[in-house]
Amino acid sequence: MPGRHRRPPTGEQSALPADADLRLLAITQGRTVTDEGVATFPGGRHPYAYRTLYRPDGSVERLLERLAPGPLQPPGLSSAG
């Protein structure tokens, strides 16, 4: 009857899958891993830019900034001329 414990993975088997938890990835690789993008909260109209930094020591830094709504050019300026 085979034992219920497996041997530890070796070689290519030990590589983390692409969807591994980013904090674990930062710790095992010894580098900061960044997750960033743009999101809108449910029921909200304004987009927010977010950035999460996962550090090798296990700490996490989260940044959230509201993106300014409105025209891309200041009022009164026209690109047609």
GUNUNU-992015 format. One line per field, with one value per residue: z, x, y of N, C-alpha, C, O, CB in turn; residue number from 0. Coordinates in steps of 0.2 Angstrom, whole numbers, plus 5000, padded with zeros to 4 digits. Each point is the difference from the previous one (the first is absolute). Glycine has a CB too. Example, Ala and Ser with C-alpha at 12.3 -4.5 7.8 and 13.67 -1.06 7.14 Angstrom:
n.pz: c(5039 4990)
n.px: c(5066 5007)
n.py: c(4972 5011)
ca.pz: c(5000 5001)
ca.px: c(4996 5004)
ca.py: c(5006 5006)
c.pz: c(5000 5003)
c.px: c(5004 4996)
c.py: c(5006 5005)
o.pz: c(5003 5001)
o.px: c(5005 5003)
o.py: c(4999 5006)
cb.pz: c(5003 4989)
cb.px: c(4986 5003)
cb.py: c(4995 4991)
i: c(0 1)
//
This chain:
n.pz: c(5000 4989 5015 5000 4996 4984 5001 5006 4985 4996 4991 4997 5015 5005 4988 5012 4990 4992 5015 5011 5009 4991 5015 4993 4989 5012 5007 4988 4994 5015 4993 5008 4995 4994 5002 4989 4996 4999 5012 4996 5017 4994 4994 4992 4989 5004 4990 5015 4991 5009 5002 5008 5003 5002 5010 4996 5014 4994 4995 4991 4995 4999 4990 5001 4989 4999 4984 5003 4996 4988 4985 4998 5002 5015 4996 4986 4991 4985 4998 4991 4996)
n.px: c(5004 5008 5005 4986 5016 4999 5015 4999 4993 5015 5001 4991 4994 5006 4991 4991 4989 5004 4992 5014 4990 5007 5004 5006 5008 5008 5005 5006 5008 5007 4987 4991 4989 4996 4985 5000 4985 4993 4991 4988 5000 4989 4994 5013 4995 5015 5008 5005 5014 4999 5015 4997 5017 4998 5013 5008 4991 4986 4998 4987 5006 4983 5005 4983 5004 4983 5006 4998 4984 5005 5001 5012 4999 5001 4985 5006 5006 4992 5010 4993 5013)
n.py: c(4994 5011 5005 5007 5005 5005 4996 5015 5002 4995 5012 5009 4996 5015 5009 5007 4993 5013 4999 5001 5009 5013 4994 4988 5009 5008 4987 4993 5012 5006 5010 5010 4989 5016 4994 5014 5000 5012 4994 5008 4997 4990 5014 5007 5009 4997 4989 4997 5001 4986 5002 4985 5005 4983 5008 4986 5003 4992 5016 5000 5015 4999 5013 5002 5012 5003 4997 5017 4994 5009 5000 4990 5017 5007 5001 5006 4988 5001 4987 5012 5009)
ca.pz: c(5000 5000 5005 4998 4999 4994 5001 4999 4993 4997 4993 4997 5004 5006 4998 5002 4994 4998 5004 5007 5004 4999 5006 5000 4995 5002 5005 4997 4996 5003 4996 5001 4994 4999 4997 4999 4995 5001 5002 5002 5006 4999 5001 4999 4993 4999 5000 5005 4998 5006 4999 5006 5000 5004 5001 5001 5007 5001 5001 4994 5000 4995 4998 4996 4998 4996 4994 4999 4995 4996 4994 5000 4999 5004 4997 4996 4995 4995 4996 4993 4999)
ca.px: c(4996 5005 4999 4996 5004 5004 5007 5000 5001 5006 5000 4994 4994 5000 4998 4993 4996 4999 4995 5002 4999 5005 5004 5005 5005 5005 5004 5004 5005 5004 5000 4993 4995 4995 4994 4997 4994 4995 4993 4994 4996 4993 4996 5004 5001 5007 5005 5006 5006 5003 5007 5001 5006 5001 5008 5002 5000 4993 4996 4996 4999 4994 4999 4994 4999 4994 5002 4996 4995 5000 5004 5007 5003 4997 4994 5002 5005 4998 5005 4998 5002)
ca.py: c(5006 5006 5005 5006 5006 5000 5003 5007 5001 5001 5003 5004 4999 5004 5007 5002 5001 5007 5004 5000 5006 5004 5001 4994 5000 5005 4997 4995 5003 5005 5007 5003 4998 5005 4998 5007 5000 5005 4996 5004 4997 4998 5006 5006 5003 5002 4995 5001 4997 4997 4996 4996 4997 4994 5000 4994 4999 4998 5006 5002 5007 5002 5007 5001 5007 5001 5003 5006 5000 5006 5000 4999 5006 5005 5004 5006 4999 4996 4997 5002 5007)
c.pz: c(5000 5006 4998 4999 4994 5001 4998 4992 4998 4993 4998 5005 5006 4998 5002 4993 4999 5005 5007 5004 4999 5006 5000 4995 5002 5005 4997 4995 5002 4997 5001 4993 5000 4996 4999 4995 5001 5001 5002 5005 4998 5001 4999 4993 4998 5001 5005 4997 5006 4998 5007 4999 5005 5001 5003 5008 5002 5001 4994 5001 4995 4999 4996 4999 4995 4994 4999 4994 4996 4994 5000 4999 5005 4996 4997 4995 4994 4995 4992 4999 4994)
c.px: c(5004 4998 4996 5005 5004 5007 5000 5001 5007 5000 4994 4994 5000 4998 4993 4996 4999 4995 5001 4999 5006 5005 5005 5005 5006 5005 5005 5005 5004 5000 4993 4996 4995 4994 4997 4995 4996 4993 4995 4996 4993 4995 5003 5000 5007 5005 5005 5006 5002 5006 5001 5007 5001 5008 5002 5000 4993 4996 4997 4999 4994 4999 4993 4999 4994 5003 4995 4995 5000 5003 5007 5004 4996 4995 5003 5005 4997 5005 4999 5003 5002)
c.py: c(5006 5004 5006 5006 4999 5003 5008 5001 5002 5003 5004 5000 5005 5008 5001 5001 5008 5003 4999 5006 5004 5001 4994 5000 5005 4997 4995 5002 5005 5007 5003 4999 5006 4998 5007 5000 5006 4996 5006 4996 4999 5006 5007 5002 5002 4994 5001 4996 4996 4996 4997 4997 4995 5000 4993 4998 4998 5006 5002 5008 5001 5007 5000 5008 5001 5004 5006 4999 5007 5000 4999 5006 5005 5004 5007 4999 4995 4997 5002 5008 5002)
o.pz: c(5004 5002 4994 4998 4998 5005 4996 4997 5004 4997 5003 4999 5003 5004 5000 4995 5005 5001 5004 4997 5001 4999 5002 5001 4998 5000 5002 5000 4997 4999 5002 4995 5006 4995 5005 4995 5005 4997 5002 4999 4996 5006 5000 4995 4995 5004 5002 4997 5006 4995 5005 4995 5006 4995 5002 5002 5006 5001 4994 5005 4994 5005 4995 5004 4995 5000 5000 4995 5003 4998 5006 5002 5002 4994 5002 4996 5002 4999 4996 5005 4999)
o.px: c(5005 4995 4999 4997 5003 5002 4995 5004 5004 4996 4999 4996 4995 5000 4995 5002 5001 5000 4996 5000 5006 5006 5006 5006 5005 5006 5006 5006 5005 5005 4995 5003 4997 5000 4999 5000 5001 4999 5002 4999 4997 5001 4997 5000 5002 4999 5002 4999 5000 5002 4999 5002 4999 5004 4996 5000 4998 4993 5002 4998 5001 5000 4999 5000 5000 5004 4994 5002 5003 5003 5003 5006 4995 5001 5005 5002 4996 5005 5004 4999 5002)
o.py: c(5001 5001 5001 5006 4995 5003 5002 4996 5003 4998 5005 5004 5002 5004 4996 5002 5004 5006 5001 5006 4998 5001 5001 4998 4999 5001 5000 4997 5002 5003 4996 5000 5001 4996 5004 4996 5004 4995 5005 4994 5004 5003 5005 4996 5000 4996 5006 4994 5004 4999 5003 4997 5001 4999 4996 4994 4999 5000 4998 5002 4998 5004 4996 5004 4997 5005 4999 4999 5004 4995 5001 5001 5000 5001 5003 5004 4996 5004 4999 5004 5006)
cb.pz: c(5002 4985 5011 5008 5014 4989 5000 5015 4995 5011 4994 4989 4994 5001 4991 5016 4997 4987 4987 5000 5007 4992 5004 5004 4993 4998 5006 5002 4994 5005 4989 5012 4995 5006 5000 5009 4993 4996 5002 4989 5012 4996 5007 5015 5006 5001 4986 5013 4985 5009 4987 5007 4990 5001 5001 4988 4996 5004 5015 4994 5009 4999 5005 5001 5007 5010 4995 5010 5003 5013 4991 4993 4986 5013 5006 5014 5007 5001 5012 4994 5011)
cb.px: c(4986 5006 5012 4993 4998 4987 5010 5000 4984 5009 5008 5009 5005 5009 5013 5002 4993 5003 4996 5009 4986 4987 4985 4984 4985 4986 4985 4985 4987 5002 5013 5002 5005 5009 4999 5011 5000 5007 5004 5000 5011 5001 4997 5007 4987 4998 4996 4993 5003 4987 5006 4986 5005 4985 5003 5008 5011 5011 5005 4997 5011 4995 5014 4995 5013 4988 5011 5008 4990 4996 4988 4992 5008 5009 4987 4996 5013 4985 4997 4991 5002)
cb.py: c(4993 4998 4995 4989 5006 4999 4987 5007 5000 4993 4985 4994 4986 4988 5004 5003 4985 4991 4997 4985 4996 5005 5005 4996 4999 5008 5002 4996 4995 4988 5000 5009 4986 5012 4984 5009 4984 5014 4985 5012 5001 4985 4988 5001 5004 5015 4992 5007 5004 4999 5006 5000 5010 4994 5016 5008 5009 4990 5006 4986 5006 4985 5007 4985 5005 4996 4990 5008 4987 5011 5007 4988 4998 5000 4992 5002 5005 5003 4991 4988 4993)
i: c(0 1 2 3 4 5 6 7 8 9 10 11 12 13 14 15 16 17 18 19 20 21 22 23 24 25 26 27 28 29 30 31 32 33 34 35 36 37 38 39 40 41 42 43 44 45 46 47 48 49 50 51 52 53 54 55 56 57 58 59 60 61 62 63 64 65 66 67 68 69 70 71 72 73 74 75 76 77 78 79 80)
//
